């Protein structure tokens, strides 16, 4: 399978490396500076479940042409417009797109641009970071991927990608109902993100307060209610697993968006993670006061940093 990976950052670089280990023909679409680094030093990955350090094939936008079976898309949601423009020259009528993106509105935008039949469903549970030296770090041993098709025409590609990834370490699942898997993750990410961003703390720090546990439960209930109203009610086991993660008094987990705020990053994924959940809650007449409060908070932050973002 011939695969194009947009960028070689924390997620794209990680799974691009895993696909190479599985025997796929992988090329990374990168900017000139990143290309120079990869050409000189290769792609390096540090992971408890297996590292990677090899020279990799790269291409820049000036030399991009069609001929790929799959494009792996792993970018911040606020960069999606530019990402879609970047990958468009690589697509032909048989190319499928596998996004590892947060939220559901990103799929609406991809479907509108390329057609739902092209766009697979992808969910990745993993903690990775692009280091200052250009390498990628994988934290812990968690690496769970769920892949599925969202249209019958794409089933063969989805199964082929799953078969490739199943050759690598980690939990690899094929889902015949990947839309539900996307909702399951979005509910968990949004509930955790809105609380971490509002409280500026980890799960452990939030739960150490008098009302933290109650508020975290409220956040989960609000987001789960939106999923239910949308026709994607979380299964009891999925909801319990979310509770186990977000109500774990010893957990040092914190949403990446909260860490971005702590570093003063000018752009956040607020609109597609928390904002879209608040919008859908309003559409169904659901109050969701905690979700709305968190989104207001994030919009204020965005307004304060608008100049830097521009």
Secondary structure, DSSP 4 states (H G I P E B T S, - for coil): -EEEEE--SHHHHHHHHHHHHTT-EEEEE--HHHHHHHHHH-EEEE-TT--EEE--EEE-GGG--S--SEEEE---GGGHHHHHHHHHTT--TT-EEEE--SSSHHHHHHHHHH-GGGEEEEEEEEEEEE-TTS-EEEEEEEEEEEEE-SSGGGHHHHHHHHHHHTTSSSEEEE-TTHHHHHHHHHHHHHHHHHHHHHHTS-HHHHHTSSSHHHHHHHHHHHHHHHHHHTT-PPPHHHHHHHHHHHT-TT-----HHHHHHHTT-S--SHIIIIIHHHHHHHHTT---HHHHHHHHHHHHHHHHTHHHH-
